Amino acid sequence: MVKIFWVTCPECKNKFYCHYKDLRHSGEKLHCPYCDNWFTEEEAINIYD
């Protein structure tokens, strides 16, 4: 089973999920599928592991 985490976009405030293994604590920017915003984990409003 793939582990995921939920992120809240700082731009549009929508929640979406990302793959934990590939993106959590990786330093990579996250991409919001709703508003096309790219942001770091530190910029996210909330992260739910």
N, C-alpha and C positions, 0 to 999 in steps of 0.2 A: 504494500500500500504506500502511496506517495504521501509524504508529509507536506502540509501546506501551512501558510500563515496568512492572515488577513491584514490588509493595509487600508488606511483611509487617506485619500488624496488630499493634499493641502490646497489644491486649486478648486476642485469642484465638490469636494466633501463626499464623494461616492466611495464605497468599499469594494475591494476586489481582492482576489487571492493570488499568491505567488508560490512557487515551489521552494520549500524550505532549503533543501540541500544546495540548490543552485544560487539562490539569491540572499538568503538570510545571513547577515554579518559578512557579506562578500565585498562590500564597498562599491558594488555595481549600482547604477541608477535604476530605479523602478519606473515602469511605464504604466500610466493610467490608461486603460482601454476606453474610458468614457470621454475624456477631454484631451487626450494625447499629450499630457504633461509628463515630463521626466523629472524625477526628484530622488534625493537620497533618503535612506532610512531615518536619518536625523530630522529631515524636513517633514516627514509624515505626521499627520495629526495623531493617529493611533496605530499601533501594531499589536495584533492579537496572535500569540503563538498557539 
